[in-house]
Amino acid sequence: GFAWKYGGNLSSTNDLCSGNMGDTTGITPKCWKCAPPRYAFDYYFLYSLFSYFWNNALFVAIGQCVIAVAVGMWFFTKQEEKGKHSPTWKAVKLVMRYHLGSLAFGSFIIAICQLVRAILKYMEKQAEMQKNRVMQLVLKAVQCCMWCFEKCLKFLNKNAYIQIALLGKGFCISAKNAFFLIFRNLARFGTMMVLGSIIHFVGSTVIVVGTTLSGYFILQMLHPAASPVMPVLIYLAMAYVVAKLFMNVFGLAVDTSLQCFIVAEEHKLDKDCVPKQLRSLLNGNDSKKVKPDPE
C-alpha cells in the first residue's frame, strides 16, 4: 500500500482532517491516510497459481504419456509391420480416453509440491524484508529440500506415466511398479541416465551451433551489408527451443524403450515382438506369448 494526504471535507462538521467546516480548533488534524495495496495475495491468487501449476503439469503429463504410448506401440510391433502405420493419433486417442484421470492425479501431486515451493519463496521474501537472517536461511534450506523432492517426484511420475502407457494400470499402481522396476534395474537406469545426459548435451549443442552458424552464413550471403547481431540472436533462441523440445522427446523415447525391453525380458515375451537390434539381449525368451496391448 501507500500513504496519501487527505484534504478534508469543508462541508462536514465532524471531519478528522478539516474539523468543523474547516475550523480545527481543539483537535489534532489527521490528514494522512493509507491506501490498500494494489496487488493482494489472497485465496483467489493461490487458486489461480495452483490452477496454473496443475494445468502446466497436466499438459506435460499428457505429452509424456502420448510419446510413451506411441513408442510402446512401435516397439512391440513386428518387424515387418514397423513404419507402415503411424501410432501418434491412436496414442492421443488412447491417452485422452483411458488415462486422463491418472495423468490428472499425477500432475495434481506435482502442482501441490510447486505451490508449497512458491509459498516458501514468498515467506523467504517476507523474512528478507524484515531482515530476519535466521528465518531466511531456514526457508532457503527447506526450499532446497522441496526442490530435490520435486525432482524426485517428476522422475518417478515420468516413469509412472510410461508404465501407464505400457500396462494400462492406474497411477498409484503404476508409480509403485515404476519404483520397484527402477530398484530392480539400478545399473541399467543409471547407465541410461549417464549416456542420456551426454547425448542430450551433445545433441542440443550440435543443433544450436549448427543452426546459428547456418543462419549466419546464409544471412551474409543474402544480405552482406546487414548487421548480423539481432538475426543471429534470434537464430540462437529458436535453435535452443527446438533443441530442447527435440532432445526431450528423444530422451523420453529412450526411457520408454528401456522399460519396453525390461517388460519383454521379465514377462518372457516372444522375440518377434522386440526390435531385431535387441533380440540378442533377450536370454531364454522362447515362450510364445501374445504381445501386450499398449492400451
Wavefront OBJ file of the C-alpha trace (Angstrom):
o trace
v 0.000 0.000 0.000
v 0.948 3.674 0.182
v 0.152 6.801 2.235
v -1.603 9.844 0.795
v -2.700 13.204 2.149
v -6.412 13.773 2.633
v -7.613 17.348 2.086
v -10.640 17.103 4.357
v -14.336 17.839 3.803
v -15.140 21.501 4.408
v -18.870 20.814 4.310
v -18.642 18.367 7.217
v -18.951 19.415 10.854
v -17.033 16.451 12.219
v -14.171 15.637 9.871
v -10.934 14.228 11.251
v -8.863 16.454 8.980
v -10.874 19.669 8.407
v -12.756 19.627 11.722
v -15.923 21.717 11.862
v -16.258 23.098 8.339
v -12.554 23.998 8.259
v -12.207 25.023 11.911
v -9.635 22.730 13.576
v -9.660 24.453 16.967
v -9.230 21.952 19.785
v -8.423 18.941 17.571
v -5.319 17.453 16.008
v -5.979 17.128 12.257
v -5.448 13.631 10.909
v -4.995 14.211 7.200
v -2.799 11.250 6.226
v -4.440 8.018 5.134
v -3.218 4.630 3.959
v -4.405 3.067 0.728
v -4.734 -0.712 0.406
v -2.075 -2.499 -1.687
v -2.706 -2.647 -5.410
v -1.972 -6.373 -5.533
v -3.101 -8.594 -2.662
v -2.112 -12.226 -2.173
v -5.344 -13.876 -1.098
v -7.107 -17.184 -1.657
v -8.061 -16.160 -5.190
v -4.416 -15.659 -6.068
v -3.485 -19.042 -4.566
v -6.275 -20.688 -6.527
v -5.104 -19.085 -9.769
v -1.478 -20.009 -9.098
v -2.380 -23.601 -8.253
v -4.530 -23.825 -11.405
v -1.548 -22.649 -13.462
v 0.763 -25.228 -11.874
v -1.788 -28.021 -12.303
v -2.579 -27.219 -15.926
v 1.106 -26.931 -16.798
v 1.914 -30.270 -15.133
v -1.102 -31.905 -16.801
v -0.049 -30.767 -20.278
v 3.449 -32.123 -19.667
v 1.990 -35.425 -18.403
v -0.257 -35.790 -21.455
v 2.673 -35.166 -23.783
v 4.867 -37.676 -21.965
v 2.180 -40.349 -21.934
v 1.352 -39.851 -25.620
v 5.013 -40.268 -26.558
v 5.299 -43.343 -24.311
v 2.214 -44.962 -25.866
v 3.475 -44.270 -29.391
v 6.933 -45.676 -28.621
v 5.418 -48.727 -26.922
v 3.195 -49.431 -29.922
v 6.196 -49.125 -32.241
v 8.409 -51.288 -30.004
v 6.015 -54.226 -29.819
v 5.053 -54.106 -33.495
v 6.507 -56.950 -35.533
v 9.494 -56.049 -37.665
v 7.718 -56.383 -40.997
v 4.921 -54.070 -39.823
v 7.093 -51.283 -38.413
v 6.731 -47.924 -40.153
v 3.585 -48.826 -42.062
v 1.159 -47.104 -39.709
v 1.746 -44.006 -37.597
v 0.845 -44.634 -33.936
v 0.656 -40.954 -32.977
v -3.052 -40.265 -33.414
v -4.023 -43.598 -31.920
v -1.794 -42.811 -28.939
v -3.527 -39.446 -28.479
v -6.965 -41.087 -28.524
v -5.912 -43.791 -26.069
v -4.463 -41.294 -23.621
v -7.391 -38.879 -23.746
v -9.945 -41.673 -23.417
v -8.421 -44.033 -20.864
v -5.596 -42.362 -18.941
v -6.585 -38.720 -18.428
v -7.654 -39.271 -14.811
v -4.372 -40.940 -13.870
v -2.402 -38.147 -15.501
v -4.506 -35.501 -13.728
v -3.810 -37.162 -10.365
v -0.074 -37.359 -11.002
v 0.066 -33.733 -12.129
v -2.003 -32.750 -9.066
v 0.778 -34.051 -6.813
v 3.387 -32.084 -8.758
v 1.245 -28.937 -8.569
v 0.944 -29.214 -4.786
v 4.715 -29.504 -4.462
v 5.250 -26.460 -6.701
v 2.659 -24.439 -4.764
v 4.441 -25.224 -1.497
v 7.713 -24.058 -3.045
v 6.076 -20.799 -4.162
v 4.675 -20.179 -0.672
v 8.085 -20.839 0.865
v 9.651 -18.391 -1.598
v 7.082 -15.753 -0.614
v 7.826 -16.350 3.079
v 11.547 -16.012 2.350
v 10.974 -12.614 0.698
v 8.936 -11.509 3.703
v 11.742 -12.566 6.034
v 14.213 -10.672 3.860
v 12.099 -7.508 4.118
v 12.042 -7.917 7.898
v 15.826 -8.540 7.912
v 15.354 -11.876 9.667
v 18.517 -13.619 8.555
v 17.932 -16.832 10.508
v 14.467 -17.372 9.039
v 15.857 -16.644 5.565
v 18.444 -19.414 5.903
v 15.885 -21.848 7.302
v 13.486 -21.185 4.437
v 16.290 -21.491 1.871
v 17.191 -24.899 3.298
v 13.556 -26.038 3.230
v 13.231 -24.792 -0.360
v 16.314 -26.778 -1.335
v 14.771 -29.924 0.156
v 11.484 -29.243 -1.644
v 13.348 -28.720 -4.920
v 15.045 -32.116 -4.548
v 11.722 -33.701 -3.591
v 10.035 -32.195 -6.654
v 12.796 -33.510 -8.937
v 12.350 -37.000 -7.486
v 8.587 -36.765 -7.932
v 8.937 -35.683 -11.551
v 11.335 -38.546 -12.262
v 9.017 -41.077 -10.620
v 5.952 -39.592 -12.327
v 7.609 -39.782 -15.739
v 8.324 -43.475 -15.267
v 4.830 -43.994 -13.844
v 3.357 -42.451 -16.981
v 5.435 -44.862 -19.053
v 4.051 -47.749 -17.001
v 0.533 -46.403 -17.529
v 1.182 -46.282 -21.273
v 2.585 -49.823 -21.418
v 0.356 -51.715 -18.979
v -2.739 -49.521 -18.666
v -2.838 -49.555 -14.843
v -3.858 -46.686 -12.556
v -1.424 -44.050 -11.363
v -0.742 -45.436 -7.881
v -0.118 -48.978 -9.112
v 1.998 -47.674 -11.991
v 4.047 -45.486 -9.657
v 4.698 -48.471 -7.381
v 5.623 -50.651 -10.359
v 7.924 -47.931 -11.705
v 9.671 -47.574 -8.340
v 10.365 -51.289 -7.980
v 11.296 -51.540 -11.667
v 13.945 -48.863 -11.180
v 15.084 -50.533 -7.946
v 15.494 -53.904 -9.694
v 17.426 -52.353 -12.588
v 19.502 -49.651 -10.927
v 22.568 -50.354 -13.070
v 20.616 -50.147 -16.315
v 18.785 -46.973 -15.374
v 21.976 -45.388 -14.040
v 23.869 -46.192 -17.225
v 20.997 -44.904 -19.340
v 20.837 -41.658 -17.355
v 24.573 -41.023 -17.792
v 24.573 -41.840 -21.502
v 21.313 -39.950 -21.980
v 22.742 -36.835 -20.353
v 25.798 -36.951 -22.604
v 23.710 -37.492 -25.743
v 21.287 -34.752 -24.654
v 24.142 -32.270 -24.231
v 25.873 -33.224 -27.479
v 22.627 -33.193 -29.467
v 21.494 -29.844 -28.075
v 24.911 -28.317 -28.727
v 25.042 -29.580 -32.313
v 21.540 -28.302 -33.078
v 22.129 -24.872 -31.543
v 25.594 -24.318 -33.002
v 24.715 -25.744 -36.409
v 21.519 -23.712 -36.737
v 23.175 -20.485 -35.600
v 26.185 -20.856 -37.904
v 24.000 -21.839 -40.853
v 21.763 -18.843 -40.303
v 24.766 -16.529 -40.009
v 26.376 -17.690 -43.272
v 23.066 -17.659 -45.170
v 22.413 -14.116 -43.922
v 25.881 -12.998 -45.014
v 25.328 -14.486 -48.451
v 21.923 -12.863 -48.944
v 22.498 -9.548 -47.161
v 26.232 -8.921 -46.664
v 25.704 -5.314 -45.587
v 23.153 -6.121 -42.857
v 24.157 -6.325 -39.215
v 24.101 -9.993 -38.158
v 23.767 -9.413 -34.393
v 19.989 -9.406 -33.973
v 19.237 -12.152 -36.557
v 21.919 -14.387 -35.027
v 20.418 -13.906 -31.551
v 17.005 -14.858 -32.939
v 18.504 -17.941 -34.625
v 20.183 -18.856 -31.346
v 16.973 -18.548 -29.304
v 14.884 -20.515 -31.817
v 17.548 -23.216 -32.121
v 17.718 -23.577 -28.341
v 13.946 -24.067 -28.053
v 13.889 -26.582 -30.903
v 16.885 -28.442 -29.453
v 15.285 -28.725 -26.011
v 11.995 -29.963 -27.449
v 13.628 -32.465 -29.788
v 16.059 -33.869 -27.229
v 13.357 -34.131 -24.543
v 11.247 -36.223 -26.917
v 14.305 -38.302 -27.785
v 15.141 -38.837 -24.100
v 11.606 -39.930 -23.276
v 11.617 -42.324 -26.231
v 14.856 -43.857 -24.939
v 13.421 -44.258 -21.414
v 10.269 -45.870 -22.818
v 12.290 -48.240 -24.989
v 14.278 -49.321 -21.940
v 11.116 -50.100 -19.991
v 9.651 -51.915 -23.005
v 12.764 -54.076 -23.173
v 12.577 -54.853 -19.446
v 8.873 -55.739 -19.776
v 9.689 -58.096 -22.652
v 12.510 -59.626 -20.632
v 10.623 -60.080 -17.358
v 7.423 -61.362 -18.986
v 9.419 -63.557 -21.391
v 7.636 -62.271 -24.461
v 8.163 -63.611 -27.949
v 11.339 -62.252 -29.520
v 9.394 -61.397 -32.669
v 7.769 -58.552 -30.709
v 11.143 -56.937 -29.989
v 13.249 -54.867 -32.438
v 15.875 -57.060 -34.052
v 18.723 -54.913 -32.654
v 17.725 -56.006 -29.115
v 16.753 -59.636 -29.665
v 20.217 -60.942 -28.872
v 19.979 -59.406 -25.396
v 16.846 -61.399 -24.515
v 18.013 -64.619 -22.939
v 15.730 -67.609 -22.715
v 12.619 -65.912 -24.043
v 11.417 -68.884 -26.015
v 7.820 -68.903 -24.831
v 5.292 -67.677 -27.328
v 3.063 -65.175 -25.621
v 0.694 -62.663 -27.079
v 2.276 -59.252 -27.321
v 0.945 -56.757 -24.757
v -1.606 -54.183 -25.854
v -0.222 -50.639 -25.303
v -3.677 -49.654 -24.047
l 1 2 3 4 5 6 7 8 9 10 11 12 13 14 15 16 17 18 19 20 21 22 23 24 25 26 27 28 29 30 31 32 33 34 35 36 37 38 39 40 41 42 43 44 45 46 47 48 49 50 51 52 53 54 55 56 57 58 59 60 61 62 63 64 65 66 67 68 69 70 71 72 73 74 75 76 77 78 79 80 81 82 83 84 85 86 87 88 89 90 91 92 93 94 95 96 97 98 99 100 101 102 103 104 105 106 107 108 109 110 111 112 113 114 115 116 117 118 119 120 121 122 123 124 125 126 127 128 129 130 131 132 133 134 135 136 137 138 139 140 141 142 143 144 145 146 147 148 149 150 151 152 153 154 155 156 157 158 159 160 161 162 163 164 165 166 167 168 169 170 171 172 173 174 175 176 177 178 179 180 181 182 183 184 185 186 187 188 189 190 191 192 193 194 195 196 197 198 199 200 201 202 203 204 205 206 207 208 209 210 211 212 213 214 215 216 217 218 219 220 221 222 223 224 225 226 227 228 229 230 231 232 233 234 235 236 237 238 239 240 241 242 243 244 245 246 247 248 249 250 251 252 253 254 255 256 257 258 259 260 261 262 263 264 265 266 267 268 269 270 271 272 273 274 275 276 277 278 279 280 281 282 283 284 285 286 287 288 289 290 291 292 293 294 295
